[in-house]
Amino acid sequence: MKLQKIVKVAGVTAVLLFVGQGGAIAMGPSDNANANANARIIKPVRVTTQADMDFGDVLTSAASGTVVLATDGSVSGNGGAYVFDNTNAQAAAFRVTGERFEAYNVTLPTSVTLTEVGGGSMSLTSFSHNSLGVLANNGQEDFNVGATLNVSADQAQGDYTGSFTVSVDYP
């Protein structure tokens, strides 16, 4: 009987030592599952200038006015600003490239200042574009940008220049 107790104690001690050393006692069946990981890399969206904006030749008067350049390149004078020659008038043109069929956003400036060598200035406001905001099957779209030129009364004669930034991004 004493021998049975010693064998039982020795057996329990061996099991505890086995489990304590990282061993395991089988408790029944186990199961595992695998999952896939995926990523899609798309072309970055980019914009390039195809043509600069030009309002043509403008006449001023004793009254202030505006010249509106539409996205189709047409110009119209209002108030004391008159379109004298619209031969060179054109909306700015841009090309967007990226992942085909992807939507994108266009961001235009609020206001830009045009200056001339003699110190005169005029502002461009009310920028607009005719983008559909979705890249075609070939991964590109062309669009135009128009704006309003604000002409002061008796605006100083000269060649006025300035630049503006058009930004595009995926939503």
Secondary structure, DSSP 8 states (H G I E B T S, - for coil): -HHHHHHHHHHHHHHHHHHHTT-----S-----------------EEEEEE--B--EEE--SS-EEEEE-TTS-EEEEET-EEEE-TT-B-EEEEEESSTT-B-EEE--SEEEEE-TTS-EEEEEEEEE---SB--TTSEEEEEEEEEEEE-TT---S--B-----EEE--
